[in-house]
Amino acid sequence: MNIAFLKKNWYLLTPAALVLVPTLMIAFCMVNYGYEIPEAMQAVRHFGVTSTRYGQGFTERKFKMVRLGMDGNAVFNMLKVPMERNVPEDTEWRYSLPSSGTQYYHERTIIMGPDKNGVPRVKQRISRFHTPD
C-alpha cells in the first residue's frame, strides 16, 4: 500500500480506528488496573462518567503489593491513611471513593480481620470497577 493511496482513501482507515481505539483502552484498563476483560469493557463503556478520588499518596502499584495475611501496620505504612474506615470494627479500609455526583469509580478497599492474637490482617483486597447496577 502506498502513501498516495492512503491520502486519497483515508476514510478506509475509519473502521480500523473504531476497533483499535476501544481495544487499546480495554488493554490499558487490564494492565493498569488489573481488570479482567469484562470489567475492563465496563470501565471503557463508562469512560466519560467515571470519576474516582484516591487517598493521599495512593498508587495502584502499592495497592497491588498488598497480600493476604499482611498485618495492618504493614498496610498502613505502605498505603498510608485510608479515605474511610468503618469504626469501631475497623475491618474495612477504603482507599478510593466516587467523586461527587458520579456512580462509577475504581473501588480500592482492604478488608481486615483479627488473627488468633488479635492482630488485624488482610482478609481480602478489593480492586474492581464499581457500577451501581
C-alpha positions as CSV (number, residue, x, y, z in Angstrom):
1,M,0.0,0.0,0.0
2,N,1.5,3.3,-0.9
3,I,1.1,6.8,0.6
4,A,-0.8,8.2,-2.3
5,F,-3.5,5.6,-1.9
6,L,-3.9,6.3,1.8
7,K,-4.1,10.1,1.2
8,K,-6.8,9.6,-1.4
9,N,-8.7,6.9,0.5
10,W,-8.1,7.8,4.2
11,Y,-11.7,7.1,5.1
12,L,-10.9,3.4,4.7
13,L,-9.0,3.6,8.0
14,T,-12.0,4.7,9.9
15,P,-13.3,1.1,10.7
16,A,-9.8,0.2,11.9
17,A,-9.7,3.2,14.2
18,L,-13.2,2.4,15.5
19,V,-11.9,-1.0,16.6
20,L,-8.4,-0.1,17.6
21,V,-9.1,2.8,20.0
22,P,-11.5,0.9,22.2
23,T,-9.2,-2.2,22.1
24,L,-6.3,-0.1,23.3
25,M,-8.4,1.5,26.1
26,I,-9.5,-2.0,27.3
27,A,-5.9,-3.2,27.2
28,F,-4.9,-0.1,29.3
29,C,-7.6,-1.0,31.9
30,M,-6.4,-4.5,32.1
31,V,-2.7,-3.6,32.5
32,N,-3.1,-0.5,34.7
33,Y,-6.0,-1.6,37.0
34,G,-5.6,-5.4,36.7
35,Y,-9.2,-5.9,35.5
36,E,-10.4,-8.9,33.6
37,I,-11.8,-8.3,30.1
38,P,-15.5,-7.9,31.1
39,E,-14.6,-5.4,33.8
40,A,-12.2,-3.5,31.6
41,M,-15.0,-3.3,29.0
42,Q,-17.3,-1.8,31.7
43,A,-14.7,0.8,32.6
44,V,-14.3,1.8,29.0
45,R,-18.1,1.8,28.4
46,H,-18.5,4.3,31.3
47,F,-15.3,6.3,30.5
48,G,-17.0,9.7,30.3
49,V,-18.9,9.3,33.6
50,T,-16.2,7.7,35.7
51,S,-14.5,9.7,38.5
52,T,-12.5,8.4,41.4
53,R,-10.9,10.1,44.4
54,Y,-7.9,8.3,45.9
55,G,-6.3,8.6,49.3
56,Q,-3.3,10.9,49.6
57,G,-0.2,9.0,48.3
58,F,-2.2,6.1,46.9
59,T,-0.8,4.3,43.9
60,E,-2.1,1.2,42.0
61,R,1.4,-0.3,42.3
62,K,1.4,-0.1,46.1
63,F,-2.1,-1.4,46.3
64,K,-1.2,-4.4,44.2
65,M,1.6,-5.1,46.6
66,V,-0.8,-5.8,49.5
67,R,-1.1,-9.5,50.1
68,L,-3.5,-11.7,52.1
69,G,-2.3,-12.1,55.7
70,M,-0.3,-8.8,55.8
71,D,-0.7,-7.1,59.2
72,G,-2.5,-3.7,59.5
73,N,0.7,-1.8,60.3
74,A,2.4,-3.0,57.1
75,V,-0.6,-2.0,55.0
76,F,-0.8,1.4,56.8
77,N,2.9,2.0,56.2
78,M,2.6,1.2,52.5
79,L,-0.7,2.9,51.6
80,K,-0.9,5.5,54.4
81,V,-4.3,6.8,55.7
82,P,-7.4,5.4,54.0
83,M,-10.1,7.7,52.9
84,E,-12.7,5.9,55.1
85,R,-12.5,3.3,57.8
86,N,-15.5,1.7,59.5
87,V,-15.4,2.4,63.2
88,P,-15.3,0.7,65.7
89,E,-14.7,-2.6,64.0
90,D,-12.0,-1.1,61.7
91,T,-12.3,-4.0,59.3
92,E,-12.8,-2.1,56.0
93,W,-10.2,0.4,54.8
94,R,-11.4,2.3,51.7
95,Y,-8.6,3.9,49.6
96,S,-10.9,5.2,46.9
97,L,-14.3,6.8,46.7
98,P,-16.5,8.1,43.9
99,S,-16.2,11.8,43.2
100,S,-19.2,13.9,43.9
101,G,-22.1,13.3,41.6
102,T,-20.8,10.0,40.0
103,Q,-21.8,6.4,40.5
104,Y,-18.9,4.8,38.5
105,Y,-15.5,4.6,40.0
106,H,-12.4,2.4,40.6
107,E,-13.1,0.8,44.0
108,R,-10.0,0.0,46.1
109,T,-10.7,-1.5,49.5
110,I,-8.8,-3.6,52.0
111,I,-10.9,-5.9,54.3
112,M,-9.2,-6.6,57.6
113,G,-9.8,-9.2,60.3
114,P,-8.1,-10.1,63.5
115,D,-5.9,-13.2,63.7
116,K,-5.9,-15.5,66.7
117,N,-3.7,-13.0,68.6
118,G,-6.0,-10.1,67.8
119,V,-3.6,-8.5,65.2
120,P,-5.5,-7.1,62.2
121,R,-4.6,-8.9,59.0
122,V,-5.7,-8.6,55.4
123,K,-8.5,-10.9,54.6
124,Q,-9.4,-9.5,51.2
125,R,-8.2,-6.9,48.7
126,I,-11.0,-5.5,46.6
127,S,-9.9,-4.0,43.3
128,R,-12.9,-3.6,40.9
129,F,-14.7,-1.2,38.7
130,H,-17.8,-0.1,40.8
131,T,-21.1,0.2,39.0
132,P,-24.4,0.9,40.7
133,D,-26.2,-1.9,38.8
